[in-house]
Amino acid sequence: MLEPKKNHADQDGSIRETSTAIYKHLDNASVNSDDSSMTLRYVHWRDGSVYLGYLLDFPDYMTQGETEEDLKDNLIDLYRDLSSGELPYVRKVDELVVTS
């Protein structure tokens, strides 16, 4: 289920010419089991007959779906897997504040 990103995006984040990438927010109340909700930012594009995408916080892990809704469901599952703490060596993008 977890698949490292494969040459779909260049180092600078640009997507290969045959794909159109769209940055969106995945707004879902079902990420958490309680009443709280969160918004996940993700990138997605259509490549032939499948929708591909990854979460901006976890750009090394990509998933796919037959429809855009299927992709969103898979992105939610991917988020749950990556943030569960049960998988070793998960790479995540974060922010670092430096004061002078």
N, C-alpha and C positions, 0 to 999 in steps of 0.2 A: 504494500500500500504506500509506503514512503519511498519516494523516488527522487534522487538528486536532480536538480535542474540540468538539462542537457542542451547546451549551445543555443537555447532559444533567445537568450538575452546576452548582449555583449557586456563587458566589464562596466561600461558607463551606463548600463540600463537600457540601451536602445535594443529594440527587438529586430530580428532579422527581417529583411525586406518583404518576404512572402507572408508575414503575419502582421496583423494590426493589433496593437496592445491598447487596452483601455484600463485606466486606473479607476477603481470604484471602491465604494465602501460596502462591506458586507454587514448589513445591520440585521442582527438576529437576536431574538430573545431566547433562543434555544441553546446558545453556547453554554450558559450557566443553567443549572437545574432549578435555581430559586427564581424569584421574581425580577432579579436584576438583569440588565441586558448590557451588551457592549457592541462597539462597532469595530470591525476588523477591516483594514485596508488591504486590497488585493489587486493584482494585475491579471488580466485575462485576455485571450485572443482565440480566434477560431483558426484551426489549421486543418483544412479539408473538412471532414465530417465530425471532428471532435472539438470540444472547447478545452483549452489548456489554461492553467492558472497557478499562481502561487501567492502566498501571503507576504506582504511587505516586511513584516517582522521576521519571517523565516524564508528568505529568498532562495535558499539552497534546496528547498523541498517543493516539488511540483506535483499537481494532481490533474485529473482530467474528468470530463463528463460528456455524455452524449448530447445533453442540452445544457443551456446556461443554468437552469435550476438544479440539474444534476451536479454540475460543477460546484455550485454554491454549497450544496449538501456535502460534497466531498471535501471542500475547503473547511467547513465546520468540523468534520471528522478529523481532518489533518491537524487543525488547531488543537483539538482535544488531545490527540495523540502526542503532539509536540510539547504541549504545555503541561502534560500530566506528571512529568518528573520520572516516569517509568522508563523512558528511553535514554540511553547514555549518549553523551557527546553531541547533543542537539546544538546546532549553531543558530544564534539569534542576533538580529540587529537591535542595538540599543543606543541610548544617548549618554554622553558624558559631558558634564558641565565643568568647565575649567575657569577658575577665577584667577586674576592676576594680582 
